[in-house]
Amino acid sequence: MYNNNYVFNLGQSKYALDINNLIFCELDEQTAEVFELISKTGTLPEISSDSSAADLKYFVKRGYFFNEKPEEMRISYSFDTANVSFPPVHRCNLNCQYCFAGGGNNYSGDRPEFDRERIDRLLHFVYEDYFKDYKKFRFDFVSGGEPLLNFEAIRYLVERVREIDGRKQSKSSFFLVTNGTLITDEIIDYLDRENIDLGVSIDGDRELHNMHRPYRDGTGSYEDVTGAIRCIQNSACSARLKDIWALSVITKNTESLCKVLEHHSSLNIQRVQMKILRVNSEHKLGFSQADTEVLQNKYLELIEYFKYHIDRADLSKLLMILNDNDSFGKMIRRLLLREKAFFRCGAGKNKISFTASGEFYPCDSFCGMQPFLLGKIGESTEGNAKAAFYKGSVCERDTCSKCWAKFICGGDCYHNSYLKNRDMMIPDSFMCEMNKFFIKQSVDLICYLYKTNPRLIARLQKNLSKREKIL
């Protein structure tokens, strides 16, 4: 038999994970003996129905954990939604201490802003050329700077997209990521009327947020950001707009992840993306191999926080991070839904990011980096950069292809790999270690849920499936 599994110990528990099918189980002493016997002999011994290994027998007979021959992996290139990142400006009113866009200075060439003519050219290229075979589109107003500094460009693009959708029978959605300092009643009404989803960058309490995200004159932005969030929450706008995404960056300054979630809960925020900062090795706020234990301990504290609420049949805290952008939450989510990740993301495939000059890149993080320029509107889009991202699956990235965690992890962020190793195909060893930690802890946490209250698992899966339909 071919072993299609990874066995690991965590604390007092032992687990087996089917690495291709994302099935896992806890191994007690008896089940572990049976599992080891199958591994050595390649045969399934007789197991009585009342044995604790009966569940293992059920799985093995159906081809899980062990196979007669190695499974042939077929990479899924199925991307049903075209994702267009549209930065209205390349400037910002904040001076965030870790900004990958350099406060708008990441784009080294001329920095024109989007006007109506440039938007029309972009949309013609998107709908009639690059993504001409797509029927679903998502436009992200994000990065490059603060999108609301050019609110008129956002309004015009939405207006034109609505016209195009009506003509082509396509369907588009919109997501605005803002630093929250420029939100007005007019903007709230507009976002609500146009069904534009909203994400606000907020890193935690006043002290942490102001340390990370000050204005250019050094004063804190916390009061303005939280004031805008409360204004939305207290307005007469729809529940959809009030369901704000909080985008939080985890740095060496982040003392407690539990406090971040508690803070966001106090603002009635229910969806959070906590992402580990991705910067080059020299950045003072970034993490390195030496910080692994410290950061893992912060997550262990967070897991105990989740368990405290799970013991009280409260899933609200855990649900806050169960999305495909949270560093830890995406691993739990993928295991719950048994959803394989062949690629880190859609960068360079179904996702591209534009500049007002007409250049486009694989994602926001690569904007302005000439080796990753995919093309320019009106010119050929074929090139080595584009091809490289289609070869960036976990089956083709050399280190990833040999890793037991690949189909849950999806691989390191291409941009982060490039920052750390000057090669987007070589993952950052620190993030590899963290992702393996996240996956093991996810297995343990889900098993804890099963043992504590099995009904909570069904509630989680139902809730996540419902979210997928909405998003």
C-alpha positions in Angstrom: 0.0 0.0 0.0 1.0 3.6 -0.7 1.1 5.8 2.4 -0.9 8.9 1.8 -0.7 10.2 5.3 1.2 12.3 7.8 1.3 11.3 11.4 2.2 13.8 14.1 2.1 14.3 17.9 0.7 17.4 19.5 0.8 17.6 23.3 -0.6 14.3 24.6 -2.5 13.6 21.4 -1.5 11.8 18.1 -3.1 12.5 14.8 -3.1 11.1 11.3 -3.8 13.4 8.3 -4.6 12.2 4.8 -2.6 14.8 2.9 -4.5 14.5 -0.4 -8.0 14.2 0.8 -7.8 16.4 3.9 -9.3 13.8 6.2 -7.8 13.4 9.6 -8.4 11.5 12.9 -7.0 11.3 16.4 -5.1 8.1 17.1 -5.6 6.5 20.5 -3.2 3.8 21.6 -5.1 1.0 19.9 -5.8 2.9 16.7 -2.2 4.0 16.5 -1.0 0.3 16.7 -3.4 -0.6 13.9 -2.3 2.4 11.8 1.4 1.4 12.2 0.6 -2.2 11.3 -1.0 -1.1 8.1 1.9 1.2 7.3 4.4 -1.7 7.7 2.5 -4.6 6.2 0.2 -2.9 3.7 -2.8 -5.0 4.8 -5.8 -4.1 6.9 -6.1 -6.5 10.0 -9.4 -7.7 11.4 -11.0 -5.0 13.5 -14.1 -5.6 15.6 -17.0 -3.2 15.3 -16.7 -2.1 18.9 -13.0 -1.4 18.6 -11.8 2.3 18.8 -10.1 1.5 15.5 -13.5 0.8 13.7 -13.6 4.4 12.3 -10.1 3.9 10.9 -11.2 0.7 9.2 -14.1 2.6 7.6 -11.8 5.2 6.2 -9.0 2.8 5.0 -11.6 0.7 3.1 -12.6 3.7 1.2 -9.1 4.6 0.1 -8.2 7.2 2.7 -4.8 7.3 4.4 -3.5 4.4 2.3 -3.8 3.6 -1.4 -3.1 0.7 -3.7 -1.0 3.1 -5.8 0.1 6.8 -5.6 -2.8 9.2 -6.4 -2.4 11.2 -9.6 -2.7 14.8 -8.7 -4.5 17.0 -11.2 -3.9 20.6 -10.6 -7.1 22.6 -10.7 -6.8 25.8 -12.8 -10.5 26.6 -12.2 -10.9 30.3 -11.5 -14.5 31.3 -12.0 -14.2 35.0 -11.0 -12.0 37.6 -12.6 -10.4 39.7 -9.9 -9.4 43.2 -10.9 -7.5 45.4 -8.4 -8.0 49.1 -9.2 -5.9 51.6 -7.2 -7.6 55.0 -7.9 -4.4 56.8 -6.6 -0.8 56.2 -5.8 -0.7 58.5 -2.8 -1.9 58.3 0.8 -2.7 60.6 3.8 -1.2 58.1 6.3 2.4 57.1 7.0 2.0 53.4 8.0 5.2 51.9 9.4 5.0 48.8 7.3 3.3 49.9 4.1 4.4 47.6 1.2 3.2 50.3 -1.2 5.6 52.8 0.3 2.7 55.2 1.1 2.0 55.3 -2.7 5.7 55.4 -3.7 6.0 51.8 -4.8 5.3 52.7 -8.4 8.6 54.2 -9.6 7.4 55.7 -12.9 5.1 58.6 -13.6 2.2 58.4 -11.2 -0.9 59.6 -13.1 -4.3 59.1 -11.5 -7.3 57.4 -13.0 -9.6 59.7 -15.0 -12.6 58.7 -17.1 -10.6 58.1 -20.2 -8.1 55.8 -18.4 -11.0 53.9 -16.7 -12.8 53.4 -20.0 -9.6 51.9 -21.6 -9.0 49.7 -18.5 -12.6 48.3 -18.6 -12.5 47.7 -22.4 -9.2 45.7 -21.9 -10.7 43.7 -18.9 -14.0 42.8 -20.6 -13.0 42.5 -24.2 -9.4 41.2 -24.0 -7.7 39.8 -20.8 -10.8 38.4 -19.1 -13.1 38.2 -22.1 -14.3 34.6 -21.3 -15.4 35.5 -17.8 -18.9 36.2 -16.6 -18.2 37.0 -13.0 -16.0 39.9 -11.9 -14.8 41.4 -8.7 -13.3 44.9 -8.5 -11.1 45.7 -5.5 -10.5 49.4 -4.7 -7.3 48.8 -2.7 -3.7 49.5 -2.3 -1.4 52.0 -4.1 -2.4 54.5 -1.5 -5.8 55.5 0.0 -8.6 54.9 -2.6 -11.0 57.5 -1.2 -8.5 60.3 -2.2 -10.0 59.8 -5.7 -13.6 58.9 -4.9 -14.8 60.2 -8.2 -12.8 57.5 -10.0 -14.5 54.9 -7.9 -18.0 56.3 -8.7 -17.3 56.4 -12.4 -15.9 52.9 -12.6 -18.9 51.4 -10.8 -21.2 53.3 -13.1 -19.5 52.0 -16.2 -19.3 48.4 -14.9 -23.1 48.5 -14.2 -23.6 49.5 -17.8 -21.3 46.8 -19.1 -22.9 44.1 -16.9 -26.3 45.0 -18.2 -25.1 44.8 -21.8 -23.0 41.6 -21.5 -25.1 39.9 -18.9 -22.1 39.6 -16.6 -22.1 40.0 -12.9 -19.7 42.2 -10.9 -19.1 42.8 -7.2 -17.0 45.5 -5.5 -14.8 45.6 -2.4 -13.3 48.8 -1.0 -10.4 48.7 1.4 -9.8 52.0 3.1 -7.8 53.4 6.0 -11.1 54.7 7.3 -10.0 58.3 7.8 -11.9 59.9 4.9 -15.3 58.2 5.2 -18.2 60.7 5.2 -22.0 60.4 5.3 -22.1 60.8 1.5 -19.6 57.9 1.0 -21.6 55.7 3.5 -24.8 56.3 1.5 -23.1 55.6 -1.8 -21.4 52.4 -0.6 -24.7 51.2 0.8 -26.7 52.1 -2.4 -24.2 50.4 -4.7 -23.8 47.2 -2.5 -20.0 47.8 -2.1 -18.4 45.6 0.6 -16.2 47.5 3.0 -12.9 46.6 4.6 -11.2 49.0 7.1 -7.5 48.7 8.1 -7.4 48.8 11.9 -4.6 47.0 13.8 -6.0 47.0 17.3 -6.5 49.4 20.2 -5.5 53.0 20.2 -1.9 52.5 21.3 -1.1 49.8 18.7 -3.0 51.3 15.8 -1.5 54.8 16.3 2.0 53.2 16.5 1.4 51.4 13.2 -0.8 53.8 11.3 -0.1 57.5 12.0 -0.9 60.5 9.8 2.0 62.0 7.9 2.4 64.6 10.6 2.9 61.9 13.2 -0.5 62.2 14.9 -2.6 59.1 15.5 -5.5 58.1 13.2 -7.3 55.8 15.6 -10.0 58.2 16.7 -10.9 59.0 13.1 -11.0 55.4 12.0 -13.1 54.1 15.0 -15.3 57.2 14.6 -16.0 56.2 11.0 -16.8 52.6 12.0 -19.2 53.7 14.7 -20.8 56.1 12.3 -21.5 53.3 9.9 -22.7 50.9 12.7 -25.1 53.6 14.0 -26.4 54.7 10.6 -29.5 53.5 8.9 -27.5 51.7 6.2 -28.0 48.0 5.4 -26.7 45.1 7.5 -24.4 44.3 4.6 -22.4 47.5 4.8 -22.4 47.3 8.6 -20.7 43.9 8.2 -17.3 45.5 8.0 -14.1 43.5 7.4 -11.3 44.5 9.8 -7.9 44.2 8.1 -5.2 43.8 10.8 -1.5 43.4 10.4 0.4 41.4 13.0 3.9 42.8 13.8 6.4 42.5 16.6 4.4 45.2 18.3 1.3 43.1 18.5 1.3 41.9 22.1 -1.9 39.8 22.1 -4.1 38.5 19.3 -6.9 37.9 21.7 -6.9 41.6 22.6 -7.1 42.4 18.9 -10.2 40.3 18.5 -11.8 41.6 21.7 -11.1 45.2 20.5 -12.7 44.5 17.1 -15.7 42.8 18.8 -16.2 46.0 20.9 -16.7 47.8 17.6 -19.3 45.2 16.5 -16.9 43.8 13.8 -17.5 40.2 13.1 -15.0 39.5 10.2 -11.3 39.9 10.7 -8.3 39.2 8.6 -5.2 39.0 10.8 -2.2 38.7 8.6 1.4 38.2 9.6 3.5 41.1 8.3 5.3 40.4 5.0 8.4 42.5 4.6 12.1 42.0 3.9 14.4 40.5 6.5 15.8 43.8 7.6 12.5 45.5 8.6 12.3 46.2 12.3 8.6 45.2 12.6 8.9 41.9 10.6 9.4 38.4 11.9 12.2 36.0 11.3 13.1 32.4 12.3 14.3 33.7 15.7 10.7 34.9 16.5 9.0 31.6 15.8 8.4 30.6 19.4 7.2 34.0 20.5 4.7 34.2 17.7 3.5 30.7 18.1 2.9 31.4 21.8 0.7 34.3 20.8 -1.4 31.9 18.7 -1.5 29.3 21.5 -3.0 31.9 23.7 -5.5 32.7 20.9 -6.5 29.0 20.7 -7.1 28.8 24.4 -9.3 31.9 24.0 -11.3 30.1 21.3 -11.6 27.0 23.4 -12.9 29.1 26.3 -15.8 30.3 24.1 -16.3 26.9 22.5 -16.8 25.4 26.0 -19.8 27.8 26.2 -21.2 26.9 22.8 -20.1 30.3 21.5 -18.5 30.1 18.0 -18.6 33.9 17.3 -14.9 34.5 18.2 -13.7 31.6 16.0 -15.9 32.6 13.1 -14.3 36.0 13.1 -11.2 34.6 11.5 -12.6 31.8 9.4 -11.9 33.3 6.0 -9.4 32.7 3.2 -7.2 35.7 4.1 -6.5 35.2 7.8 -3.1 33.6 8.4 -4.5 31.0 10.8 -8.2 31.0 10.0 -7.8 29.9 6.4 -6.2 26.7 7.5 -9.1 25.8 9.9 -11.6 26.8 7.2 -9.9 24.6 4.5 -9.9 21.6 6.8 -13.5 22.1 7.8 -14.6 22.3 4.1 -11.9 19.9 2.8 -11.0 22.5 0.3 -7.7 22.0 -1.4 -5.4 24.9 -2.2 -3.3 24.2 -5.3 -2.1 27.8 -5.5 -1.3 30.5 -2.9 -3.8 32.8 -4.7 -5.0 33.8 -8.1 -2.2 36.3 -8.7 -1.2 36.5 -12.4 -4.0 34.1 -13.3 -7.5 35.3 -12.5 -6.2 38.4 -10.6 -4.3 41.4 -12.0 -3.6 44.9 -10.6 -3.5 48.0 -12.7 -1.8 51.3 -12.5 -3.3 54.5 -14.1 -0.5 54.4 -16.7 -2.0 51.2 -18.1 0.6 48.8 -16.7 -0.7 45.7 -14.9 0.9 43.3 -12.5 0.0 39.9 -10.8 -1.2 41.6 -7.6 -1.0 44.8 -5.6 2.2 43.8 -3.9 4.1 43.5 -7.1 3.0 46.8 -8.5 6.0 48.8 -9.7 8.3 45.8 -9.7 9.4 45.7 -13.4 10.4 42.0 -13.4 6.8 41.2 -12.7 5.2 43.5 -15.2 2.6 41.4 -17.0 2.0 43.9 -19.7 0.5 47.2 -20.7 -3.0 48.0 -22.1 -2.7 48.0 -25.8 0.4 45.9 -25.9 1.1 42.1 -25.9 0.3 40.4 -22.7 2.3 37.3 -23.3 5.5 36.9 -21.4 7.6 35.0 -18.9 6.1 36.7 -15.8 2.6 35.6 -16.7 3.7 32.0 -17.4 5.6 31.8 -14.1 2.4 32.3 -12.1 0.6 29.4 -13.9 3.6 27.2 -12.9 3.4 28.4 -9.3 1.2 25.6 -7.9 2.3 23.7 -4.8 2.9 20.7 -7.1 5.4 22.7 -9.1 7.2 24.7 -6.5 10.0 22.4 -5.6 10.0 22.8 -1.8 6.2 22.7 -1.6 5.8 19.6 -3.8 7.6 17.4 -1.2 5.7 18.9 1.8 2.9 17.1 3.6 1.1 20.4 4.2 1.0 21.6 0.6 -2.7 21.2 -0.2 -3.8 23.0 3.0 -1.2 25.7 3.0 -1.3 26.5 -0.7 2.3 27.7 -0.6 3.9 30.9 0.6 2.9 34.3 -0.8 4.8 34.8 -4.0 5.7 38.3 -3.1 6.9 37.3 0.4 9.0 34.5 -1.2 10.6 37.1 -3.5 11.2 39.5 -0.6 13.0 36.8 1.4 14.7 34.7 -1.2 14.7 36.8 -4.4 12.8 34.0 -6.0 9.0 33.7 -5.9 9.2 29.9 -6.2 11.2 29.4 -3.0 9.1 29.8 0.1 10.1 31.7 3.2 11.2 29.1 5.7 9.8 31.1 8.6 6.3 31.1 7.0 6.6 27.4 6.1 7.2 26.7 9.8 4.3 28.9 10.9 1.9 27.3 8.3 2.8 23.8 9.5 2.1 25.0 13.0 -1.2 26.5 12.0 -2.3 23.2 10.3 -1.4 21.0 13.2 -3.2 23.4 15.6 -6.2 23.5 13.3 -6.5 19.7 13.4 -6.2 19.7 17.1 -8.8 22.5 17.5 -11.3 20.8 15.2 -10.9 17.5 17.1 -11.5 19.4 20.3 -14.7 20.7 18.8 -15.8 17.2 17.9 -15.2 16.0 21.4 -16.7 19.0 23.1 -19.8 19.5 21.1 -20.1 17.7 17.7 -23.1 19.8 16.8 -20.9 22.9 16.7 -18.9 21.4 13.7 -22.1 21.1 11.7 -23.0 24.7 12.6 -19.6 25.9 11.5 -19.6 24.1 8.2 -23.1 25.3 7.5 -22.2 28.9 8.4 -19.0 28.7 6.2 -20.9 27.3 3.2 -23.5 30.1 3.5 -20.7 32.7 3.6 -19.2 31.2 0.4 -22.5 31.8 -1.4 -22.6 35.4 -0.2 -19.0 36.3 -1.0 
